[in-house]
Amino acid sequence: MDEQSGNTKKMITTFGLVTMIITAIFGFGNVSNAYLQMGYGSIIWYALAGICFFFPCGLMMAEYGSAFKDAKGGIYSWLAGSIGERMAFIGTFVWLASWIVWMVSTASRIWITFSALIFGKDTTQQWHFMGLTSTELIGVLGIILMIVCTYFSSRGMTAIARVGSLGGIFTVIVNIIYIIAAIIVLIVNKGAIAQPFHGARDLIVSPNPQFQTPIAIISFVVYAIFAYGGMESLGSVTDSMKNPEKTFPRGLIIASIFTIGAYVIMILMAGWFANYNHDFAKGSTNLGNATYVLFNILGEKLGLAFGCSHATALIWGEVMTRIVAFAQALGFLGALFVLMYSPIKAFILGSNPDLWPKKLTKLNKAGMPANAMWLQVTIVSIIIFLVAFGGSAAQKFYTILTDMANVSTCFPYLFLVGAFPFFKAKKDIDRPFVVFKNRFWTNVLVWFVEIILIIGIVFTFVQPMLEHDWQTAFWTIAGPIFFAIVALVFYQISAKKNKISED
C-alpha cells in the first residue's frame, strides 16, 4: 500500500513541471512594461536575465527544496538549515516584505483594471472626489479594498481565491489572442512594422529618454530579473517527480527556453503594431496601465486590418482592453485573497514560535492568523497612504510602486543565493537531488548571480537620485532596508527575552 502511495505521489512529469514553471513565472505585464521602459532595447536584458539568473537560481531552489522537502517553513527552513536562524528570520522577513509591497502595488493598480473593464480604457487619471487628486483617491480606494479583503480572508472565506485559477486560464487565452492578432496585423500590413527596427543599435539604445544613460540602462536589470521572480515556490516539488535528477533540469531548460523566448518574441511583436512614440509612450501611459494601452492599440490595429472604419476600430480596441482587464481582475482578486494569509502564515508557523508574541501566532476558528493579518494590512495601508499622498502624479506614482515591487522581489534572492555555498558545505543534510557538484564553480556562480542582483538593485536606487527624484529613490530602497532592520531588532529582542541561543 505504501509503495503504491509513493508511486501515485511521484506523478509530476517533465511536461507538468514545464507548465508549472511557466505559469508561476511568466506574466504579460512584464512584456508591456519592458516595451514602455526600453522598447526593443529590453529584449537583450530579458534574455540575459533568463540565462544568467533564472536558470541557475531555479536549479539552486530545486536543491534547497529536495533537501528540505519535509520542512514546513518554506524558504525559512532553507535558510535556517544553511546559515542559521537569525539570518533566516531576517531573510524571510524581507521575503514577506516583498509580498507586502506587492499588495501595496496591486491595491492601487487593480483600480486601473476595474476602469479598463468597465470603460474600455484607463480613466483613473480623471477620477476626483471631495478634493482628492486621482492619485490620492486611488490610494484611499486601495486601502479600503485591502481592509475588505483582509476581513473576508481572515474569516476563512477563501472561495474567491479559486477565481485566481480561472484568471490563469483566461490569461493564457489572452496571450494566445495577442500573438494571433499581432501576426494578423503583420500579414495584412505586408510585413511593415509600426516601430522601425534598424538593427543591433535598437537592441541597445532605448527610445525612452529616461533610459538613455548607462546607469539607467543597467538599472533596468531589476525589471528583467523581476520578470523571472517566483522560483522559490518551485523548489518543493522535486519529491513529487520521477527521477528528479533528470526531470527537473530537463524541465527547467525547456521552461527557460520557452519563457525567455516568449518574452523576447512578444516584446518584438509589440513593435509590429505599436509605434513607440506615436501610439504607445504618450503622457497618459504609465507602468500601471501599459498592458491595457498596448491591447487597446492592438485592437484598433486589428480592426483597421479587417477594413473597419476608424470608429469601429476604436470599439475593437475597447473590446480587447476589456478582455485583458477581465483576466487581470480575476487573477488579482484571487491572488490577493491567497497572499493575504499564505506567506505570513507560512512564516509565523514555520519559524520558532517563541520569537513571536502569542497574539500573532494565535489562529482563529477559521485557521487563520487573524491578528497578524490585521497588523499586516495596517502596515500596507500606511505605505499606500504615504506614497499616494506624497504629491506624486500618476506616472511617477506607478513608477514608484513598480520600482518598490521590483527591488523588494529581488532582495530575498540575495539571501537565498548567498546562503547556497553554506548549504552545500553542510555535511548532515540528505541531498536526493544534486546539480552543483564542483565547489569552486558553485561559488563562482553564486558570486556572479549576487553581483548581478546587487548591481541591479543599487543602480535602480541611484538612477532617480542622479535625477534628483528623491521620492522615487527613497521608496525604491526603503522597504527592504526598513524591514531588514525591523527583523534584526525584533529577532534580537525576542531571542534575548525568550533565551533563544543565537548562532
Order of alpha helices (4+ residues) and beta strands (2+ residues): alpha-alpha-alpha-alpha-alpha-alpha-alpha-alpha-alpha-alpha-alpha-alpha-alpha-alpha-alpha-alpha-alpha-alpha-alpha-alpha-alpha
